């Protein structure tokens, strides 16, 4: 054979032979790191977050009236009691205003008294007119009686005169008497009418006097309200401590001008008083961890300024809404995609007098504890899509035969596959997937195993790249270079 032809055939056949040899060569074992499933005396799950120290009760002192500070009785760091005078403002104008409204109130009170006198006078006049009306009615009754008697006498004498038994003079006297009594009765009725009109007028004057008195009384009430307001405004020139505590911040000096505060405007804050008897740590917990934090959970708080000490605490408050960012509510229309945080308050059970509001703090909140749990390293956890039977039980795949291609799943088999969490265990040099139920994650990054493993099982804990691609029945060997976790 020509040498050049032989070389050409060798070059052409060599790659094919290499690939054929490679396809029949056994796959190299995957190098892994393993750990034992073992029991530990205790497992504590924690949530760690940062925040700052604050007093449970504190108040920013702000002026409600404008004025120059004429007296300042405290300094930063001073202890004060509730009701202690903190500072005084210039009160000249407010004192003059109070005196003015007090004078107006005095005039209104005099008007109110005059109104009472007017009502009493009008009521007395009404009583007199009613007496006059009663007398007029009595006179009417008497005039009616006299008229009836005179009329009866006239009728009798008229009959006697017609019979000639009496003379004309006597008859004329009886007739005149009858006419006179009729006129007296008419006059009595007129007096009754006049008396009734006088009574009605007096009643109107009484109502008018009462209305005037009520108006004067309302003006007096308004004047008293003005006095109360002026006195209140004058009293606000003296600022007193609303609670006992320490002056933790003092922003003003004597001679400066205080301006009324609006919605806790920091510029208007004169000073801050904090009750340091109850100290809390207000921390910000990520939304992924907030669901595990419960009221009453124990916590340990460390302060950056006092790193050599840890303070015990209890969770007393959990925010129900995320903390709003300082720049939230801008002109953007989209939602803030950053991770949200929630406020959690931890009350320190034995605070130190050296603590100050504003100290940076880190809290470790205990969310769960377990006694004698079975644990594996957290990084040993993984998840795979597994085949399940009709009752939902895991169906392990059969051991593959060397040289046979991997069997393709049917559509029905793919529908029966579900993702399950678990670990790979090392059995006979092979990786076997074991579905597990996991519990809490400890602060040492061990995870509790509730079901699926036995104490002493050797689980694959790394490396991550190998664990991510590892499959059931894969050949595995310990990676001596990475080291082996003691069993």
C-alpha positions in Angstrom: 0.0 0.0 0.0 1.2 3.4 -0.8 2.5 5.1 2.3 0.6 8.3 1.7 -2.7 6.4 1.3 -2.0 4.6 4.6 -1.4 7.8 6.4 -4.6 9.3 5.0 -6.6 6.3 6.1 -5.1 6.5 9.5 -6.0 10.2 9.9 -9.6 9.5 8.8 -10.1 6.5 11.0 -8.5 7.9 14.2 -11.3 10.3 15.3 -14.0 7.6 14.8 -12.1 5.1 16.8 -11.6 7.7 19.6 -15.3 8.5 19.8 -16.2 4.8 19.7 -13.7 4.1 22.6 -15.1 7.1 24.5 -18.7 6.0 24.2 -17.9 2.6 25.7 -15.6 3.9 28.4 -17.3 4.1 31.9 -18.1 7.6 33.0 -15.8 9.0 35.7 -17.3 9.1 39.2 -18.4 12.5 40.4 -16.2 13.9 43.2 -18.3 14.9 46.2 -18.1 15.9 49.8 -20.3 14.1 52.3 -21.6 14.6 55.9 -23.4 12.5 58.4 -27.0 12.9 59.4 -26.5 13.3 63.1 -28.3 14.5 66.2 -27.4 17.6 68.1 -28.3 18.6 71.6 -30.2 21.7 70.5 -31.0 23.7 67.4 -31.9 27.4 67.5 -33.3 29.2 64.5 -32.8 33.0 64.5 -33.6 36.1 62.5 -30.9 38.7 62.5 -31.6 42.4 61.7 -30.2 45.8 62.5 -31.8 49.0 63.8 -31.2 51.4 66.6 -31.8 51.9 70.3 -34.7 54.1 71.4 -36.7 54.9 74.5 -40.1 53.4 74.7 -41.6 56.8 75.6 -40.1 60.0 74.2 -41.5 63.3 73.2 -40.3 66.2 71.1 -41.0 69.5 72.8 -42.3 72.2 70.5 -43.8 75.6 71.1 -47.4 76.2 70.4 -46.9 80.0 70.4 -44.2 82.1 68.9 -41.9 84.0 71.1 -38.3 84.7 72.3 -36.9 82.3 74.9 -36.4 84.4 78.0 -35.5 81.6 80.4 -34.0 78.2 79.8 -33.8 76.0 82.9 -32.4 72.7 81.5 -29.3 71.4 79.7 -28.8 68.3 77.6 -28.4 65.3 79.8 -30.4 66.8 82.7 -33.0 64.6 84.4 -36.4 66.2 84.7 -39.7 65.2 86.4 -43.2 65.4 85.0 -44.4 69.0 85.4 -41.0 70.6 85.7 -40.6 74.0 84.0 -38.3 73.7 81.0 -38.3 77.2 79.5 -40.3 80.4 79.3 -41.2 82.6 76.3 -41.8 86.3 76.2 -45.4 86.8 77.3 -45.9 90.6 77.1 -48.3 90.7 74.2 -50.3 87.6 75.3 -50.6 89.0 78.8 -52.0 92.3 77.5 -54.4 90.4 75.3 -55.6 88.4 78.3 -56.2 91.6 80.3 -58.2 93.0 77.4 -60.5 90.1 77.0 -61.0 89.9 80.8 -62.2 93.5 80.7 -64.5 92.7 77.8 -65.8 89.8 79.8 -66.5 92.1 82.8 -68.6 94.4 80.5 -70.5 91.4 79.1 -71.2 90.2 82.7 -72.6 93.6 83.6 -74.8 93.5 80.5 -76.0 90.1 81.5 -77.0 91.3 85.0 -78.8 94.3 83.4 -80.7 91.7 81.3 -81.8 89.9 84.4 -83.0 93.2 85.9 -84.9 94.0 82.7 -86.6 90.6 82.7 -87.6 91.0 86.3 -89.0 94.5 85.7 -91.0 93.3 82.6 -92.4 90.4 84.6 -93.5 92.8 87.5 -95.2 95.0 85.0 -97.0 92.0 83.5 -98.2 91.0 87.0 -99.6 94.5 87.5 -101.4 94.5 84.2 -102.9 91.1 85.0 -104.1 92.5 88.3 -105.7 95.4 86.5 -107.3 93.0 84.1 -108.8 91.1 87.0 -110.2 94.2 88.5 -111.7 95.3 85.2 -113.4 91.9 84.9 -114.7 92.2 88.4 -116.2 95.7 87.7 -117.8 94.2 84.5 -119.5 91.6 86.6 -120.7 94.2 89.1 -121.9 96.5 86.2 -123.8 93.5 84.7 -125.5 92.8 87.9 -126.5 96.5 88.4 -127.8 96.7 84.9 -129.9 93.6 85.3 -131.5 94.9 88.6 -132.1 98.4 87.1 -133.7 96.9 84.0 -136.0 94.6 86.1 -137.0 97.6 88.2 -137.7 99.7 85.1 -140.0 97.0 83.7 -142.0 96.8 87.0 -142.4 100.5 87.3 -143.3 100.8 83.6 -146.2 98.4 84.3 -147.2 100.3 87.4 -147.1 103.6 85.6 -149.3 102.2 82.8 -151.8 101.2 85.6 -151.6 104.6 87.1 -150.2 103.3 90.4 -147.1 105.5 90.3 -146.3 108.9 89.1 -144.4 109.9 85.9 -141.4 111.2 88.0 -140.7 107.9 89.6 -141.1 106.1 86.2 -138.6 108.5 84.6 -136.1 107.9 87.4 -136.3 104.2 86.9 -135.8 104.7 83.1 -132.7 106.9 83.7 -131.3 104.4 86.1 -131.6 101.6 83.5 -129.9 103.7 80.9 -127.1 104.6 83.3 -126.3 101.1 84.3 -126.2 100.0 80.6 -123.6 102.7 80.0 -121.6 101.6 83.0 -121.5 98.1 81.7 -120.3 99.3 78.3 -117.5 101.2 80.1 -116.5 98.2 82.1 -116.2 96.0 78.9 -114.0 98.7 77.4 -111.8 98.7 80.5 -111.5 94.8 80.2 -110.5 95.1 76.6 -107.8 97.7 77.4 -106.5 95.6 80.3 -106.2 92.6 78.1 -104.3 94.7 75.5 -102.0 95.9 78.3 -101.4 92.3 79.5 -100.5 91.2 75.9 -98.1 94.2 75.6 -96.5 93.3 78.9 -96.0 89.7 77.8 -94.3 90.9 74.6 -92.0 93.2 76.7 -91.2 90.2 78.9 -90.2 88.1 75.9 -88.1 90.9 74.5 -86.4 91.3 77.9 -85.7 87.6 78.0 -84.3 87.6 74.5 -82.1 90.6 75.4 -80.9 88.8 78.5 -80.2 85.6 76.5 -78.1 87.6 74.0 -76.2 89.2 76.9 -75.6 85.8 78.4 -74.3 84.4 75.1 -72.0 87.4 74.8 -70.8 86.7 78.3 -70.1 83.1 77.4 -68.2 84.2 74.3 -66.2 86.6 76.5 -65.4 83.8 79.0 -64.3 81.6 76.1 -62.0 84.4 74.9 -60.6 84.7 78.4 -60.0 80.9 78.6 -58.3 81.0 75.2 -56.2 84.0 76.1 -55.2 82.3 79.4 -54.4 79.1 77.6 -52.2 80.9 75.1 -50.5 82.8 77.9 -49.9 79.5 79.8 -48.3 78.1 76.7 -45.4 80.5 77.1 -44.3 78.3 79.9 -43.2 74.8 78.6 -43.3 72.0 81.2 -42.1 68.4 81.0 -45.0 66.1 79.9 -43.1 63.1 81.3 -40.1 62.3 83.5 -36.9 61.4 81.8 -33.6 62.7 80.4 -33.1 65.7 78.1 -31.5 63.7 75.2 -31.5 66.6 72.8 -31.4 70.4 73.2 -31.6 72.5 70.1 -32.1 76.0 71.4 -30.4 78.6 73.7 -31.8 81.5 75.7 -32.6 84.5 73.4 -33.5 82.4 70.4 -36.9 82.6 68.9 -39.2 79.6 69.1 -41.7 79.0 66.3 -44.8 76.9 66.5 -44.3 73.3 65.4 -46.3 71.7 62.5 -46.4 67.9 62.2 -43.2 67.2 64.1 -41.2 69.7 62.0 -37.6 69.0 63.2 -36.8 72.7 62.8 -39.4 73.6 65.4 -38.3 70.9 67.9 -36.8 72.7 70.9 -35.7 69.6 72.8 -36.4 65.9 73.3 -37.3 64.2 76.5 -36.9 60.4 76.7 -38.0 58.1 79.5 -35.0 55.8 79.8 -36.5 53.4 82.3 -37.8 51.3 79.4 -35.3 50.8 76.5 -36.2 49.2 73.2 -34.4 48.3 70.0 -36.3 49.2 66.9 -35.0 47.0 64.1 -35.9 46.4 60.4 -36.6 42.8 59.4 -36.7 41.6 55.8 -40.1 40.5 54.5 -38.7 37.0 53.9 -38.1 36.6 57.7 -40.9 38.6 59.2 -43.4 35.7 59.0 -41.2 33.7 61.4 -41.1 36.5 64.1 -43.7 36.2 66.8 -44.8 38.4 69.7 -43.0 37.3 72.9 -40.1 35.8 71.1 -36.7 36.0 73.0 -33.9 38.0 71.4 -30.4 39.1 72.1 -29.4 42.7 71.2 -25.8 43.8 70.6 -24.9 47.5 70.4 -22.0 48.7 68.3 -20.9 51.1 71.0 -20.8 48.2 73.5 -19.6 45.2 71.6 -18.5 43.3 74.7 -22.1 43.0 76.0 -25.3 41.4 74.8 -28.7 42.4 76.2 -31.6 40.1 76.5 -34.9 41.2 75.1 -38.5 40.3 74.1 -40.4 41.1 70.9 -43.2 43.5 71.9 -44.3 44.9 68.6 -44.4 43.7 64.9 -45.3 46.1 62.1 -48.2 45.1 59.9 -47.1 47.3 57.0 -43.7 47.7 55.4 -41.5 50.6 56.3 -41.9 53.4 53.8 -38.7 54.5 52.2 -37.6 58.1 52.6 -38.1 58.8 48.9 -41.4 56.8 48.6 -44.4 58.5 47.0 -42.4 60.3 44.2 -43.6 61.0 40.8 -43.0 57.5 39.5 -45.9 55.3 38.6 -44.3 51.9 39.1 -44.0 49.9 42.2 -40.8 49.8 44.3 -39.2 46.5 43.5 -36.7 46.7 46.3 -36.9 44.3 49.2 -39.4 45.5 51.8 -38.6 45.7 55.5 -40.9 45.6 58.5 -40.5 47.3 61.9 -40.0 45.0 64.9 -39.6 46.3 68.5 -37.5 44.4 71.0 -37.8 45.5 74.6 -34.6 45.1 76.6 -35.3 43.3 79.9 -32.1 44.6 81.7 -31.0 47.7 80.0 -27.7 49.4 80.9 -27.8 53.1 82.0 -25.0 53.6 79.4 -27.4 53.1 76.5 -28.4 56.1 74.6 -31.1 56.6 71.9 -29.7 56.3 68.5 -27.1 53.7 69.2 -26.8 51.2 66.3 -28.0 47.8 67.4 -28.2 44.3 66.0 -30.8 41.9 67.2 -30.9 38.1 66.9 -34.5 37.0 67.4 -35.1 33.3 68.3 -37.9 32.0 66.0 -37.8 28.3 67.0 -35.8 25.9 69.2 -35.5 22.1 68.9 -34.2 19.6 71.4 -32.2 16.6 70.1 -33.0 17.1 66.4 -31.6 15.1 63.5 -29.7 17.6 61.3 -27.8 17.8 58.1 -25.8 20.7 56.6 -28.1 23.3 55.0 -26.2 23.0 51.7 -27.1 19.3 51.4 -30.7 20.2 50.5 -31.7 20.0 46.9 -34.8 19.4 44.8 -35.6 17.1 41.9 -38.6 16.2 39.8 -39.5 12.6 40.8 -42.0 10.1 39.5 -44.9 9.3 41.8 -47.5 6.6 41.7 -51.3 7.1 41.6 -51.4 7.5 45.4 -48.7 10.2 45.4 -45.8 8.0 46.7 -42.3 8.4 45.3 -41.3 5.7 42.8 -37.5 5.3 42.7 -36.1 4.8 39.2 -34.5 1.3 38.5 -30.8 1.0 38.4 -29.5 1.7 34.9 -27.8 -1.0 32.9 -24.3 -0.1 31.6 -24.3 0.6 27.9 -28.0 1.0 27.6 -29.3 4.5 26.6 -31.4 6.4 29.1 -35.1 5.6 28.8 -37.3 8.5 27.6 -40.4 9.1 29.7 -43.8 9.0 28.2 -46.3 11.9 28.5 -48.2 10.1 31.2 -45.1 9.4 33.2 -44.0 13.1 32.9 -47.4 14.2 34.3 -46.8 11.9 37.3 -43.6 13.7 38.1 -43.5 16.2 41.0 -40.8 18.3 42.5 -39.7 17.1 45.9 -37.1 18.4 48.4 -34.6 15.9 49.7 -30.9 14.9 49.8 -28.6 12.6 48.0 -27.1 9.8 50.1 -24.0 7.8 49.4 -24.8 4.1 49.2 -22.4 1.6 47.6 -20.6 4.3 45.7 -23.8 5.5 44.1 -25.9 8.6 44.7 -29.4 7.8 45.8 -32.0 10.6 46.2 -34.1 10.5 49.4 -37.2 12.7 49.7 -37.1 14.5 53.0 -39.2 16.8 55.2 -37.2 19.6 56.6 -37.8 21.8 59.6 -36.1 24.8 61.0 -32.7 26.1 59.9 -30.3 26.6 62.8 -27.9 29.5 63.3 -25.0 27.1 62.5 -26.6 26.5 59.1 -27.8 23.0 60.0 -31.3 22.1 58.9 -33.6 19.9 60.9 -34.7 16.7 59.2 -38.2 15.7 60.2 -38.6 12.6 58.0 -36.7 10.7 55.3 -33.3 10.0 56.9 -31.8 7.9 59.7 -29.1 8.9 62.0 -25.7 8.0 60.5 -26.9 8.3 56.8 -24.1 9.8 54.7 -25.5 12.7 52.7 -23.8 14.6 49.8 -23.2 18.2 51.0 -21.2 19.5 48.0 -19.7 20.9 46.0 -22.6 23.0 44.8 -21.9 22.5 41.1 -21.7 18.7 41.5 -24.8 18.6 43.7 -26.8 20.7 41.1 -26.2 18.2 38.3 -26.1 15.0 40.3 -28.6 12.3 39.3 -30.0 9.1 40.8 -27.6 6.2 40.5 -24.6 8.3 39.5 -21.2 7.0 40.6 -19.7 9.2 43.3 -16.4 9.3 45.2 -15.1 11.3 48.0 -13.1 14.4 47.0 -10.0 14.0 49.1 -8.7 17.4 48.2 -11.7 19.2 49.6 -11.5 17.1 52.7 -14.1 14.9 54.4 -16.3 16.0 57.2 -15.6 13.9 60.3 -18.2 11.2 60.8 
